[in-house]
Amino acid sequence: MQVWNDKTGTKRQTIMEQLHLPAASKAQGNIILPGSKSISNRTLLLASLSTGTTEIRDLLKSDDTKHMLAALNSLGVTLIKGLKNDVTVVSGKLSNKGLLKSL
C-alpha cells in the first residue's frame, strides 16, 4: 500500500500486516465491563438463549434489569440470585422451549 505525505508531497510505502483468525465454535472467558442497563439486559438475554450455565457478576441494579429478570423468570428461565448483584442463569432454556419460533 502506498501512502502520500500531504505536507511534503513525498510518497511513503507502508506495509500493513494482516491477521486471519479461524472461526470460533465456542467462547469462554471473563469480561469486565462498566455498568450499563443495555449491556446488562443483553447479557441476560444472551445467557437465556445459550445452552448451559452462565454466571453474571455485578449486574447493574436498575428498574429495566429488574423487569428483564422478571420477564425471563416468567418465561421459565431458571435464575439464581447470588451475592451482591450476581446472577446465575441455568440452562438458557429460551431456545429449547421453542419460544423464539412462536414469536
Backbone bond lengths (Angstrom), bond angles and torsions (degrees), N, CA, C in turn:
res aa  C-N    CA-C-N  psi(-1)  N-CA   C-N-CA  omega(-1)  CA-C   N-CA-C  phi
1 M - - - 1.436 - - 1.524 107.93 -
2 Q 1.295 117.69 138.30 1.453 121.79 179.01 1.517 109.72 -111.07
3 V 1.307 115.65 137.61 1.456 121.19 -178.48 1.526 108.30 -124.27
4 W 1.334 117.50 132.50 1.460 122.13 176.82 1.513 109.54 -90.40
5 N 1.316 116.67 135.39 1.445 122.28 174.71 1.523 107.38 -87.67
6 D 1.335 117.81 113.76 1.462 122.41 -174.83 1.524 113.58 -63.27
7 K 1.309 118.72 -34.01 1.462 121.17 -174.32 1.526 112.22 -74.24
8 T 1.318 117.61 -42.47 1.462 119.72 -174.71 1.525 112.58 -105.57
9 G 1.311 117.48 -14.12 1.455 120.42 -178.64 1.515 113.41 77.79
10 T 1.326 116.81 5.47 1.462 119.51 178.93 1.523 110.26 -85.02
11 K 1.302 113.32 153.57 1.452 119.90 -178.10 1.530 109.22 -100.01
12 R 1.327 115.88 131.67 1.462 120.96 176.17 1.523 108.51 -116.51
13 Q 1.302 115.08 146.68 1.457 118.59 176.14 1.522 108.50 -106.08
14 T 1.306 115.01 125.18 1.452 121.22 -179.47 1.516 108.80 -118.13
15 I 1.285 116.78 130.80 1.466 121.18 176.97 1.519 107.62 -103.02
16 M 1.312 115.96 120.78 1.460 120.80 179.29 1.520 108.89 -100.61
17 E 1.313 115.24 128.46 1.451 119.70 177.86 1.518 109.61 -81.32
18 Q 1.316 115.93 147.21 1.454 121.27 178.09 1.509 108.81 -115.92
19 L 1.297 114.00 145.22 1.453 120.69 178.51 1.520 107.82 -121.10
20 H 1.307 117.67 117.29 1.459 122.34 178.79 1.526 108.23 -106.67
21 L 1.328 115.31 122.96 1.457 121.08 -179.39 1.519 109.91 -111.42
22 P 1.331 117.21 137.40 1.466 118.86 176.45 1.533 110.11 -71.02
23 A 1.317 116.76 155.12 1.465 121.61 178.54 1.523 110.07 -62.71
24 A 1.325 116.36 139.84 1.461 121.69 179.82 1.522 109.44 -91.42
25 S 1.325 115.91 142.60 1.466 119.77 177.77 1.522 111.54 -97.82
26 K 1.334 117.05 -16.28 1.466 120.86 176.26 1.522 108.68 -157.78
27 A 1.313 114.85 161.77 1.460 120.28 179.03 1.520 109.15 -124.98
28 Q 1.316 115.43 144.30 1.453 120.13 179.21 1.515 108.03 -152.30
29 G 1.327 116.48 139.74 1.448 119.21 178.13 1.504 111.81 152.87
30 N 1.311 115.98 -172.28 1.460 122.72 -179.63 1.516 108.99 -122.53
31 I 1.322 115.62 134.85 1.452 121.31 177.22 1.521 107.60 -128.81
32 I 1.327 117.59 131.36 1.460 121.72 177.58 1.525 107.41 -111.73
33 L 1.323 116.29 117.36 1.461 122.39 -179.01 1.520 109.70 -121.43
34 P 1.319 118.24 153.95 1.468 119.87 175.55 1.532 109.90 -67.58
35 G 1.324 116.41 155.54 1.454 121.35 -178.35 1.514 112.61 -60.64
36 S 1.318 116.09 133.94 1.455 122.05 179.14 1.519 107.76 -158.13
37 K 1.345 117.48 132.42 1.462 118.54 -179.59 1.518 110.75 -67.37
38 S 1.324 117.81 -34.19 1.465 120.29 178.50 1.522 110.95 -64.98
39 I 1.321 116.46 -46.91 1.464 120.22 180.00 1.527 109.91 -66.17
40 S 1.327 117.50 -40.51 1.466 120.70 179.48 1.528 111.11 -61.26
41 N 1.336 116.97 -47.11 1.456 120.05 -178.93 1.523 112.33 -68.42
42 R 1.310 117.30 -37.96 1.469 119.95 177.14 1.522 111.07 -66.58
43 T 1.315 116.45 -38.61 1.463 120.18 177.76 1.518 110.57 -63.13
44 L 1.331 116.92 -43.66 1.463 120.88 177.67 1.532 111.16 -61.75
45 L 1.318 116.32 -43.21 1.461 120.29 -179.28 1.524 111.11 -65.94
46 L 1.329 117.39 -44.76 1.467 120.18 178.22 1.527 111.69 -63.34
47 A 1.321 116.85 -39.89 1.467 120.48 177.86 1.524 110.40 -63.85
48 S 1.326 117.20 -36.62 1.454 121.56 179.70 1.520 112.21 -70.06
49 L 1.320 116.75 -27.12 1.462 121.12 179.10 1.525 112.95 -87.02
50 S 1.321 116.31 -15.01 1.464 120.15 -175.23 1.524 111.77 -84.78
51 T 1.300 114.48 167.49 1.460 121.24 175.99 1.522 107.88 -98.18
52 G 1.322 116.94 138.07 1.458 120.58 178.89 1.515 112.05 98.09
53 T 1.309 115.24 -165.74 1.458 122.28 -175.78 1.524 110.19 -105.43
54 T 1.320 116.32 134.99 1.460 121.98 177.89 1.519 108.69 -121.60
55 E 1.322 116.33 127.73 1.460 120.93 176.06 1.520 108.41 -101.11
56 I 1.328 116.11 125.42 1.461 121.88 179.13 1.521 107.55 -114.95
57 R 1.312 116.08 123.79 1.464 120.46 -179.35 1.521 109.83 -108.72
58 D 1.332 115.12 147.71 1.468 122.25 176.87 1.530 112.85 55.85
59 L 1.318 115.98 44.65 1.461 121.05 175.72 1.522 108.39 -63.49
60 L 1.333 117.06 136.29 1.451 120.43 -178.80 1.529 110.00 -62.68
61 K 1.314 115.84 133.70 1.458 121.57 177.73 1.525 107.78 -89.64
62 S 1.342 116.90 108.24 1.464 121.15 179.36 1.524 108.43 -153.21
63 D 1.327 115.91 166.46 1.466 119.94 177.71 1.525 110.79 -62.34
64 D 1.327 117.42 -41.66 1.465 120.91 -179.99 1.525 111.49 -60.19
65 T 1.335 115.99 -44.42 1.457 120.32 179.86 1.524 110.38 -65.98
66 K 1.329 117.11 -40.58 1.469 121.48 177.96 1.532 110.50 -59.47
67 H 1.334 116.55 -42.91 1.471 120.66 179.96 1.533 111.45 -68.95
68 M 1.328 117.09 -35.79 1.467 120.28 177.19 1.516 110.22 -65.41
69 L 1.334 117.27 -43.14 1.469 120.75 177.47 1.529 110.62 -60.23
70 A 1.326 117.06 -42.81 1.464 121.15 179.51 1.528 110.87 -65.14
71 A 1.332 116.88 -41.50 1.467 120.42 179.76 1.520 111.46 -64.79
72 L 1.327 117.18 -44.37 1.466 120.40 179.36 1.521 110.54 -64.74
73 N 1.321 116.59 -38.94 1.461 121.02 177.81 1.527 110.24 -62.48
74 S 1.338 117.38 -42.08 1.464 120.31 -179.51 1.529 111.85 -68.16
75 L 1.347 117.26 -22.48 1.462 121.29 176.16 1.530 112.50 -85.30
76 G 1.323 116.66 -0.08 1.460 120.60 176.15 1.511 115.82 96.57
77 V 1.329 117.26 9.31 1.461 120.28 177.54 1.521 107.97 -77.38
78 T 1.327 116.86 130.27 1.454 121.36 179.47 1.520 109.57 -81.44
79 L 1.319 115.83 118.84 1.463 122.46 -179.28 1.517 108.95 -119.55
80 I 1.307 117.00 130.15 1.458 121.72 177.92 1.519 107.66 -117.60
81 K 1.322 116.84 116.70 1.462 120.59 178.58 1.523 108.53 -81.22
82 G 1.303 114.98 133.17 1.451 120.96 179.89 1.512 111.29 -108.12
83 L 1.315 115.19 -154.91 1.453 121.31 178.08 1.516 110.16 -68.68
84 K 1.309 115.64 150.67 1.472 122.29 178.26 1.528 110.07 51.13
85 N 1.324 117.21 -121.33 1.459 121.73 -178.02 1.528 111.50 -110.65
86 D 1.328 116.67 34.97 1.456 121.31 -179.93 1.522 109.96 -91.29
87 V 1.326 116.11 141.96 1.461 121.97 178.45 1.520 107.92 -137.41
88 T 1.320 117.09 138.38 1.451 122.00 172.76 1.516 107.89 -111.46
89 V 1.322 116.66 125.89 1.453 122.53 176.76 1.526 106.23 -101.63
90 V 1.326 116.40 115.68 1.459 121.19 -175.64 1.520 109.30 -97.36
91 S 1.319 115.62 128.09 1.463 122.60 175.70 1.516 111.95 45.59
92 G 1.303 116.14 74.72 1.454 123.80 179.75 1.507 116.97 -10.78
93 K 1.295 119.08 -55.65 1.468 126.67 173.12 1.519 116.86 69.26
94 L 1.293 121.70 -25.67 1.464 119.38 -177.14 1.517 111.48 -61.32
95 S 1.324 117.87 -47.34 1.452 119.95 -178.49 1.522 111.00 -72.44
96 N 1.347 117.65 -28.48 1.465 121.31 -178.51 1.519 112.12 -71.29
97 K 1.317 118.05 -27.02 1.473 121.70 -176.83 1.524 112.21 -87.35
98 G 1.320 116.31 -3.35 1.452 118.71 -179.05 1.516 113.51 72.93
99 L 1.315 117.07 15.09 1.467 120.29 -178.75 1.517 110.96 -64.29
100 L 1.316 117.15 -33.62 1.452 119.87 -179.07 1.521 111.48 -68.01
101 K 1.330 117.17 -33.63 1.465 120.14 179.40 1.536 111.20 -67.33
102 S 1.320 116.04 -32.83 1.466 118.84 -177.81 1.514 112.44 -79.74
103 L 1.342 117.84 -16.60 1.462 120.87 178.32 1.477 108.06 -79.81
